[in-house]
Amino acid sequence: MGIFKAAPAVDYAQQAATRRAAGRHVHTVIWQGTSALSLGSMDGLSDLVEAVEATGWRLDRTEHLAQDTTGRPTLLLLFRAA
């Protein structure tokens, strides 16, 4: 899965908390889904957003970057200091 391998939300939260503690005002995450894009709830992505927001950020922007050959989406999430 290369550099876009999906990591647990707790890893994203730790990185976000470290960046916030350093006084940063913008935090970005590149996230790749674990299965093909479909309609409905994406619990893993929701958990990631909640975990990062709990460390003092708010989701400001989401961009679709790509889809791999199996249909898994890759997203850029941009957070700003809350």
C-alpha positions, 0 to 999 in steps of 0.5 A, a space after each residue: 500500500 506504499 506511503 498511503 497505508 491507512 494508519 489507526 486514528 490514534 496515530 493521526 491523533 498523536 501526530 496532530 497533538 504533537 503539531 498543535 503543542 508546537 504551536 502550528 496552525 495548519 495540519 494535513 492528513 493524507 488518508 486512504 480508504 480500506 475498500 472501494 468507495 461506496 455510499 454510506 457511512 465511513 466509520 474509519 474516516 469519521 473516527 480519524 476526524 473525531 480523534 484529530 479534532 479532539 486534539 484542538 483542530 477542526 476539519 476545514 477542507 477535504 479534497 479527493 486526490 485519487 483512487 487506486 486500481 481497486 477503487 479505494 479513495 485517497 483524501 487530503 484532509 486539512 485541519 486548522 487550529 480550533 
